[in-house]
């Protein structure tokens, strides 16, 4: 492999590590008007076909 290919693969690997650790550092939270502000008041999603 040449230097360019190694650099591109290293950048891709670094980006994948950042994506994988993103929720560990800042967990995702639901946003809504009256839901999701604690674990006892969850948000519900209705799927409409």
PDB file of N, CA, C, O and CB in Angstrom:
ATOM      1  N   UNK A   1       0.843  -1.191   0.000  1.00  0.00           N
ATOM      2  CA  UNK A   1       0.000   0.000   0.000  1.00  0.00           C
ATOM      3  C   UNK A   1       0.882   1.245   0.000  1.00  0.00           C
ATOM      4  O   UNK A   1       1.924   1.289   0.654  1.00  0.00           O
ATOM      5  CB  UNK A   1      -0.956   0.003   1.224  1.00  0.00           C
ATOM      6  N   UNK A   2       0.453   2.225  -0.727  1.00  0.00           N
ATOM      7  CA  UNK A   2       1.216   3.460  -0.742  1.00  0.00           C
ATOM      8  C   UNK A   2       0.801   4.367   0.419  1.00  0.00           C
ATOM      9  O   UNK A   2      -0.131   4.063   1.164  1.00  0.00           O
ATOM     10  CB  UNK A   2       1.030   4.184  -2.080  1.00  0.00           C
ATOM     11  N   UNK A   3       1.503   5.468   0.551  1.00  0.00           N
ATOM     12  CA  UNK A   3       1.289   6.384   1.681  1.00  0.00           C
ATOM     13  C   UNK A   3      -0.112   7.005   1.653  1.00  0.00           C
ATOM     14  O   UNK A   3      -0.736   7.181   2.699  1.00  0.00           O
ATOM     15  CB  UNK A   3       2.348   7.495   1.668  1.00  0.00           C
ATOM     16  N   UNK A   4      -0.604   7.336   0.452  1.00  0.00           N
ATOM     17  CA  UNK A   4      -1.928   7.944   0.319  1.00  0.00           C
ATOM     18  C   UNK A   4      -3.020   6.993   0.807  1.00  0.00           C
ATOM     19  O   UNK A   4      -3.920   7.409   1.537  1.00  0.00           O
ATOM     20  CB  UNK A   4      -2.188   8.342  -1.143  1.00  0.00           C
ATOM     21  N   UNK A   5      -2.950   5.739   0.416  1.00  0.00           N
ATOM     22  CA  UNK A   5      -3.952   4.751   0.822  1.00  0.00           C
ATOM     23  C   UNK A   5      -3.937   4.552   2.331  1.00  0.00           C
ATOM     24  O   UNK A   5      -4.994   4.466   2.957  1.00  0.00           O
ATOM     25  CB  UNK A   5      -3.708   3.415   0.112  1.00  0.00           C
ATOM     26  N   UNK A   6      -2.751   4.477   2.915  1.00  0.00           N
ATOM     27  CA  UNK A   6      -2.645   4.320   4.370  1.00  0.00           C
ATOM     28  C   UNK A   6      -3.234   5.524   5.097  1.00  0.00           C
ATOM     29  O   UNK A   6      -3.889   5.373   6.129  1.00  0.00           O
ATOM     30  CB  UNK A   6      -1.178   4.125   4.783  1.00  0.00           C
ATOM     31  N   UNK A   7      -3.004   6.704   4.563  1.00  0.00           N
ATOM     32  CA  UNK A   7      -3.548   7.918   5.183  1.00  0.00           C
ATOM     33  C   UNK A   7      -5.067   7.934   5.111  1.00  0.00           C
ATOM     34  O   UNK A   7      -5.734   8.253   6.096  1.00  0.00           O
ATOM     35  CB  UNK A   7      -2.979   9.170   4.504  1.00  0.00           C
ATOM     36  N   UNK A   8      -5.608   7.596   3.964  1.00  0.00           N
ATOM     37  CA  UNK A   8      -7.067   7.568   3.804  1.00  0.00           C
ATOM     38  C   UNK A   8      -7.688   6.533   4.725  1.00  0.00           C
ATOM     39  O   UNK A   8      -8.712   6.809   5.350  1.00  0.00           O
ATOM     40  CB  UNK A   8      -7.449   7.270   2.347  1.00  0.00           C
ATOM     41  N   UNK A   9      -7.102   5.358   4.826  1.00  0.00           N
ATOM     42  CA  UNK A   9      -7.624   4.321   5.711  1.00  0.00           C
ATOM     43  C   UNK A   9      -7.512   4.722   7.179  1.00  0.00           C
ATOM     44  O   UNK A   9      -8.384   4.391   7.982  1.00  0.00           O
ATOM     45  CB  UNK A   9      -6.886   3.010   5.474  1.00  0.00           C
ATOM     46  N   UNK A  10      -6.454   5.426   7.531  1.00  0.00           N
ATOM     47  CA  UNK A  10      -6.297   5.899   8.909  1.00  0.00           C
ATOM     48  C   UNK A  10      -7.364   6.936   9.256  1.00  0.00           C
ATOM     49  O   UNK A  10      -7.899   6.929  10.365  1.00  0.00           O
ATOM     50  CB  UNK A  10      -4.893   6.495   9.115  1.00  0.00           C
ATOM     51  N   UNK A  11      -7.672   7.824   8.316  1.00  0.00           N
ATOM     52  CA  UNK A  11      -8.717   8.836   8.541  1.00  0.00           C
ATOM     53  C   UNK A  11     -10.078   8.161   8.695  1.00  0.00           C
ATOM     54  O   UNK A  11     -10.864   8.543   9.562  1.00  0.00           O
ATOM     55  CB  UNK A  11      -8.755   9.860   7.371  1.00  0.00           C
ATOM     56  N   UNK A  12     -10.358   7.172   7.871  1.00  0.00           N
ATOM     57  CA  UNK A  12     -11.628   6.445   7.971  1.00  0.00           C
ATOM     58  C   UNK A  12     -11.713   5.711   9.306  1.00  0.00           C
ATOM     59  O   UNK A  12     -12.758   5.730   9.957  1.00  0.00           O
ATOM     60  CB  UNK A  12     -11.782   5.445   6.799  1.00  0.00           C
ATOM     61  N   UNK A  13     -10.623   5.063   9.719  1.00  0.00           N
ATOM     62  CA  UNK A  13     -10.620   4.352  10.994  1.00  0.00           C
ATOM     63  C   UNK A  13     -10.826   5.308  12.160  1.00  0.00           C
ATOM     64  O   UNK A  13     -11.565   5.002  13.096  1.00  0.00           O
ATOM     65  CB  UNK A  13      -9.314   3.585  11.173  1.00  0.00           C
ATOM     66  N   UNK A  14     -10.177   6.461  12.104  1.00  0.00           N
ATOM     67  CA  UNK A  14     -10.345   7.454  13.169  1.00  0.00           C
ATOM     68  C   UNK A  14     -11.781   7.949  13.236  1.00  0.00           C
ATOM     69  O   UNK A  14     -12.327   8.113  14.328  1.00  0.00           O
ATOM     70  CB  UNK A  14      -9.395   8.634  12.954  1.00  0.00           C
ATOM     71  N   UNK A  15     -12.401   8.189  12.084  1.00  0.00           N
ATOM     72  CA  UNK A  15     -13.794   8.643  12.057  1.00  0.00           C
ATOM     73  C   UNK A  15     -14.730   7.573  12.617  1.00  0.00           C
ATOM     74  O   UNK A  15     -15.683   7.898  13.326  1.00  0.00           O
ATOM     75  CB  UNK A  15     -14.211   9.009  10.621  1.00  0.00           C
ATOM     76  N   UNK A  16     -14.472   6.312  12.312  1.00  0.00           N
ATOM     77  CA  UNK A  16     -15.300   5.231  12.847  1.00  0.00           C
ATOM     78  C   UNK A  16     -15.165   5.118  14.365  1.00  0.00           C
ATOM     79  O   UNK A  16     -16.149   4.847  15.054  1.00  0.00           O
ATOM     80  CB  UNK A  16     -14.924   3.904  12.191  1.00  0.00           C
ATOM     81  N   UNK A  17     -13.972   5.318  14.884  1.00  0.00           N
ATOM     82  CA  UNK A  17     -13.778   5.300  16.339  1.00  0.00           C
ATOM     83  C   UNK A  17     -14.539   6.450  16.985  1.00  0.00           C
ATOM     84  O   UNK A  17     -15.154   6.267  18.035  1.00  0.00           O
ATOM     85  CB  UNK A  17     -12.276   5.385  16.695  1.00  0.00           C
ATOM     86  N   UNK A  18     -14.507   7.618  16.381  1.00  0.00           N
ATOM     87  CA  UNK A  18     -15.260   8.755  16.925  1.00  0.00           C
ATOM     88  C   UNK A  18     -16.761   8.482  16.935  1.00  0.00           C
ATOM     89  O   UNK A  18     -17.445   8.805  17.906  1.00  0.00           O
ATOM     90  CB  UNK A  18     -14.969  10.021  16.115  1.00  0.00           C
ATOM     91  N   UNK A  19     -17.269   7.896  15.871  1.00  0.00           N
ATOM     92  CA  UNK A  19     -18.697   7.581  15.796  1.00  0.00           C
ATOM     93  C   UNK A  19     -19.062   6.538  16.839  1.00  0.00           C
ATOM     94  O   UNK A  19     -20.114   6.638  17.472  1.00  0.00           O
ATOM     95  CB  UNK A  19     -19.073   7.082  14.388  1.00  0.00           C
ATOM     96  N   UNK A  20     -18.210   5.541  17.025  1.00  0.00           N
ATOM     97  CA  UNK A  20     -18.503   4.464  17.973  1.00  0.00           C
ATOM     98  C   UNK A  20     -18.486   4.952  19.411  1.00  0.00           C
ATOM     99  O   UNK A  20     -19.250   4.449  20.235  1.00  0.00           O
ATOM    100  CB  UNK A  20     -17.507   3.332  17.807  1.00  0.00           C
ATOM    101  N   UNK A  21     -17.642   5.911  19.733  1.00  0.00           N
ATOM    102  CA  UNK A  21     -17.538   6.394  21.112  1.00  0.00           C
ATOM    103  C   UNK A  21     -18.413   7.614  21.385  1.00  0.00           C
ATOM    104  O   UNK A  21     -18.429   8.110  22.511  1.00  0.00           O
ATOM    105  CB  UNK A  21     -16.103   6.727  21.428  1.00  0.00           C
ATOM    106  N   UNK A  22     -19.125   8.101  20.403  1.00  0.00           N
ATOM    107  CA  UNK A  22     -19.919   9.312  20.570  1.00  0.00           C
ATOM    108  C   UNK A  22     -20.985   9.159  21.651  1.00  0.00           C
ATOM    109  O   UNK A  22     -21.151  10.064  22.470  1.00  0.00           O
ATOM    110  CB  UNK A  22     -20.570   9.687  19.258  1.00  0.00           C
ATOM    111  N   UNK A  23     -21.711   8.044  21.679  1.00  0.00           N
ATOM    112  CA  UNK A  23     -22.770   7.864  22.666  1.00  0.00           C
ATOM    113  C   UNK A  23     -22.235   7.526  24.042  1.00  0.00           C
ATOM    114  O   UNK A  23     -22.962   7.662  25.026  1.00  0.00           O
ATOM    115  CB  UNK A  23     -23.712   6.788  22.219  1.00  0.00           C
ATOM    116  N   UNK A  24     -21.000   7.094  24.145  1.00  0.00           N
ATOM    117  CA  UNK A  24     -20.404   6.831  25.452  1.00  0.00           C
ATOM    118  C   UNK A  24     -20.100   8.152  26.146  1.00  0.00           C
ATOM    119  O   UNK A  24     -20.306   8.296  27.351  1.00  0.00           O
ATOM    120  CB  UNK A  24     -19.118   5.977  25.314  1.00  0.00           C
ATOM    121  N   UNK A  25     -19.611   9.106  25.376  1.00  0.00           N
ATOM    122  CA  UNK A  25     -19.243  10.402  25.945  1.00  0.00           C
ATOM    123  C   UNK A  25     -20.484  11.245  26.238  1.00  0.00           C
ATOM    124  O   UNK A  25     -20.627  11.767  27.344  1.00  0.00           O
ATOM    125  CB  UNK A  25     -18.303  11.156  24.991  1.00  0.00           C
ATOM    126  N   UNK A  26     -21.366  11.382  25.277  1.00  0.00           N
ATOM    127  CA  UNK A  26     -22.600  12.145  25.458  1.00  0.00           C
ATOM    128  C   UNK A  26     -23.772  11.271  25.034  1.00  0.00           C
ATOM    129  O   UNK A  26     -24.055  11.162  23.840  1.00  0.00           O
ATOM    130  CB  UNK A  26     -22.571  13.481  24.640  1.00  0.00           C
ATOM    131  N   UNK A  27     -24.460  10.644  25.986  1.00  0.00           N
ATOM    132  CA  UNK A  27     -25.570   9.765  25.624  1.00  0.00           C
ATOM    133  C   UNK A  27     -26.698  10.530  24.917  1.00  0.00           C
ATOM    134  O   UNK A  27     -26.967  11.693  25.218  1.00  0.00           O
ATOM    135  CB  UNK A  27     -26.115   9.071  26.873  1.00  0.00           C
ATOM    136  N   UNK A  28     -27.328   9.863  23.999  1.00  0.00           N
ATOM    137  CA  UNK A  28     -28.445  10.467  23.278  1.00  0.00           C
ATOM    138  C   UNK A  28     -29.654  10.579  24.197  1.00  0.00           C
ATOM    139  O   UNK A  28     -29.900   9.700  25.022  1.00  0.00           O
ATOM    140  CB  UNK A  28     -28.797   9.643  22.019  1.00  0.00           C
ATOM    141  N   UNK A  29     -30.398  11.651  24.051  1.00  0.00           N
ATOM    142  CA  UNK A  29     -31.596  11.872  24.859  1.00  0.00           C
ATOM    143  C   UNK A  29     -32.752  12.220  23.943  1.00  0.00           C
ATOM    144  O   UNK A  29     -32.579  12.882  22.920  1.00  0.00           O
ATOM    145  CB  UNK A  29     -31.370  12.992  25.908  1.00  0.00           C
ATOM    146  N   UNK A  30     -33.910  11.771  24.322  1.00  0.00           N
ATOM    147  CA  UNK A  30     -35.109  12.079  23.547  1.00  0.00           C
ATOM    148  C   UNK A  30     -35.529  13.519  23.817  1.00  0.00           C
ATOM    149  O   UNK A  30     -35.391  14.020  24.933  1.00  0.00           O
ATOM    150  CB  UNK A  30     -36.262  11.098  23.893  1.00  0.00           C
ATOM    151  N   UNK A  31     -36.035  14.168  22.793  1.00  0.00           N
ATOM    152  CA  UNK A  31     -36.534  15.528  22.964  1.00  0.00           C
ATOM    153  C   UNK A  31     -38.005  15.558  22.585  1.00  0.00           C
ATOM    154  O   UNK A  31     -38.416  14.962  21.589  1.00  0.00           O
ATOM    155  CB  UNK A  31     -35.718  16.541  22.108  1.00  0.00           C
ATOM    156  N   UNK A  32     -38.767  16.238  23.368  1.00  0.00           N
ATOM    157  CA  UNK A  32     -40.184  16.365  23.099  1.00  0.00           C
ATOM    158  C   UNK A  32     -40.777  17.404  24.018  1.00  0.00           C
ATOM    159  O   UNK A  32     -40.081  17.971  24.860  1.00  0.00           O
ATOM    160  CB  UNK A  32     -40.899  15.024  23.264  1.00  0.00           C
ATOM    161  N   UNK A  33     -42.041  17.650  23.861  1.00  0.00           N
ATOM    162  CA  UNK A  33     -42.668  18.679  24.672  1.00  0.00           C
ATOM    163  C   UNK A  33     -42.832  18.231  26.120  1.00  0.00           C
ATOM    164  O   UNK A  33     -42.328  18.886  27.033  1.00  0.00           O
ATOM    165  CB  UNK A  33     -44.016  19.054  24.088  1.00  0.00           C
ATOM    166  N   UNK A  34     -43.534  17.120  26.336  1.00  0.00           N
ATOM    167  CA  UNK A  34     -43.772  16.655  27.692  1.00  0.00           C
ATOM    168  C   UNK A  34     -43.228  15.260  27.920  1.00  0.00           C
ATOM    169  O   UNK A  34     -43.667  14.574  28.843  1.00  0.00           O
ATOM    170  CB  UNK A  34     -45.243  16.684  27.998  1.00  0.00           C
ATOM    171  N   UNK A  35     -42.297  14.828  27.112  1.00  0.00           N
ATOM    172  CA  UNK A  35     -41.791  13.476  27.289  1.00  0.00           C
ATOM    173  C   UNK A  35     -40.274  13.466  27.246  1.00  0.00           C
ATOM    174  O   UNK A  35     -39.637  14.360  26.688  1.00  0.00           O
ATOM    175  CB  UNK A  35     -42.359  12.544  26.221  1.00  0.00           C
ATOM    176  N   UNK A  36     -39.724  12.443  27.842  1.00  0.00           N
ATOM    177  CA  UNK A  36     -38.303  12.229  27.762  1.00  0.00           C
ATOM    178  C   UNK A  36     -37.454  12.976  28.755  1.00  0.00           C
ATOM    179  O   UNK A  36     -36.228  12.869  28.707  1.00  0.00           O
ATOM    180  CB  UNK A  36     -37.867  12.564  26.455  1.00  0.00           C
ATOM    181  N   UNK A  37     -38.053  13.729  29.653  1.00  0.00           N
ATOM    182  CA  UNK A  37     -37.242  14.488  30.597  1.00  0.00           C
ATOM    183  C   UNK A  37     -36.743  13.641  31.758  1.00  0.00           C
ATOM    184  O   UNK A  37     -35.849  14.066  32.489  1.00  0.00           O
ATOM    185  CB  UNK A  37     -38.030  15.653  31.126  1.00  0.00           C
ATOM    186  N   UNK A  38     -37.305  12.451  31.941  1.00  0.00           N
ATOM    187  CA  UNK A  38     -36.750  11.485  32.888  1.00  0.00           C
ATOM    188  C   UNK A  38     -37.140  10.085  32.438  1.00  0.00           C
ATOM    189  O   UNK A  38     -37.878   9.928  31.466  1.00  0.00           O
ATOM    190  CB  UNK A  38     -37.249  11.762  34.341  1.00  0.00           C
ATOM    191  N   UNK A  39     -36.653   9.078  33.132  1.00  0.00           N
ATOM    192  CA  UNK A  39     -36.895   7.701  32.690  1.00  0.00           C
ATOM    193  C   UNK A  39     -38.322   7.245  32.951  1.00  0.00           C
ATOM    194  O   UNK A  39     -38.739   6.224  32.404  1.00  0.00           O
ATOM    195  CB  UNK A  39     -35.934   6.761  33.377  1.00  0.00           C
ATOM    196  N   UNK A  40     -39.071   7.951  33.754  1.00  0.00           N
ATOM    197  CA  UNK A  40     -40.443   7.551  34.072  1.00  0.00           C
ATOM    198  C   UNK A  40     -41.476   8.190  33.152  1.00  0.00           C
ATOM    199  O   UNK A  40     -42.663   7.876  33.234  1.00  0.00           O
ATOM    200  CB  UNK A  40     -40.759   7.905  35.500  1.00  0.00           C
ATOM    201  N   UNK A  41     -41.031   9.072  32.291  1.00  0.00           N
ATOM    202  CA  UNK A  41     -41.921   9.749  31.355  1.00  0.00           C
ATOM    203  C   UNK A  41     -41.361   9.609  29.937  1.00  0.00           C
ATOM    204  O   UNK A  41     -40.901  10.593  29.356  1.00  0.00           O
ATOM    205  CB  UNK A  41     -42.093  11.250  31.738  1.00  0.00           C
ATOM    206  N   UNK A  42     -41.395   8.382  29.369  1.00  0.00           N
ATOM    207  CA  UNK A  42     -40.756   8.161  28.071  1.00  0.00           C
ATOM    208  C   UNK A  42     -41.552   8.764  26.914  1.00  0.00           C
ATOM    209  O   UNK A  42     -42.735   9.077  27.051  1.00  0.00           O
ATOM    210  CB  UNK A  42     -40.569   6.676  27.838  1.00  0.00           C
ATOM    211  N   UNK A  43     -40.891   8.917  25.790  1.00  0.00           N
ATOM    212  CA  UNK A  43     -41.534   9.339  24.559  1.00  0.00           C
ATOM    213  C   UNK A  43     -41.943   8.091  23.766  1.00  0.00           C
ATOM    214  O   UNK A  43     -41.201   7.110  23.720  1.00  0.00           O
ATOM    215  CB  UNK A  43     -40.587  10.257  23.720  1.00  0.00           C
ATOM    216  N   UNK A  44     -43.084   8.131  23.165  1.00  0.00           N
ATOM    217  CA  UNK A  44     -43.549   7.029  22.339  1.00  0.00           C
ATOM    218  C   UNK A  44     -43.644   7.477  20.898  1.00  0.00           C
ATOM    219  O   UNK A  44     -44.033   8.610  20.613  1.00  0.00           O
ATOM    220  CB  UNK A  44     -44.902   6.506  22.830  1.00  0.00           C
ATOM    221  N   UNK A  45     -43.288   6.586  19.994  1.00  0.00           N
ATOM    222  CA  UNK A  45     -43.344   6.869  18.565  1.00  0.00           C
ATOM    223  C   UNK A  45     -44.367   5.961  17.938  1.00  0.00           C
ATOM    224  O   UNK A  45     -44.331   4.747  18.141  1.00  0.00           O
ATOM    225  CB  UNK A  45     -41.963   6.691  17.893  1.00  0.00           C
ATOM    226  N   UNK A  46     -45.289   6.536  17.169  1.00  0.00           N
ATOM    227  CA  UNK A  46     -46.312   5.756  16.486  1.00  0.00           C
ATOM    228  C   UNK A  46     -45.943   5.672  15.019  1.00  0.00           C
ATOM    229  O   UNK A  46     -45.776   6.690  14.347  1.00  0.00           O
ATOM    230  CB  UNK A  46     -47.725   6.379  16.673  1.00  0.00           C
ATOM    231  N   UNK A  47     -45.817   4.447  14.529  1.00  0.00           N
ATOM    232  CA  UNK A  47     -45.515   4.226  13.125  1.00  0.00           C
ATOM    233  C   UNK A  47     -46.811   4.108  12.351  1.00  0.00           C
ATOM    234  O   UNK A  47     -47.667   3.293  12.693  1.00  0.00           O
ATOM    235  CB  UNK A  47     -44.646   2.968  12.934  1.00  0.00           C
ATOM    236  N   UNK A  48     -46.963   4.906  11.322  1.00  0.00           N
ATOM    237  CA  UNK A  48     -48.162   4.903  10.505  1.00  0.00           C
ATOM    238  C   UNK A  48     -47.797   4.295   9.153  1.00  0.00           C
ATOM    239  O   UNK A  48     -46.885   4.784   8.486  1.00  0.00           O
ATOM    240  CB  UNK A  48     -48.754   6.349  10.347  1.00  0.00           C
ATOM    241  N   UNK A  49     -48.498   3.232   8.736  1.00  0.00           N
ATOM    242  CA  UNK A  49     -48.172   2.622   7.449  1.00  0.00           C
ATOM    243  C   UNK A  49     -48.581   3.474   6.264  1.00  0.00           C
ATOM    244  O   UNK A  49     -48.366   3.081   5.117  1.00  0.00           O
ATOM    245  CB  UNK A  49     -48.825   1.284   7.342  1.00  0.00           C
TER     246      UNK A  49
END
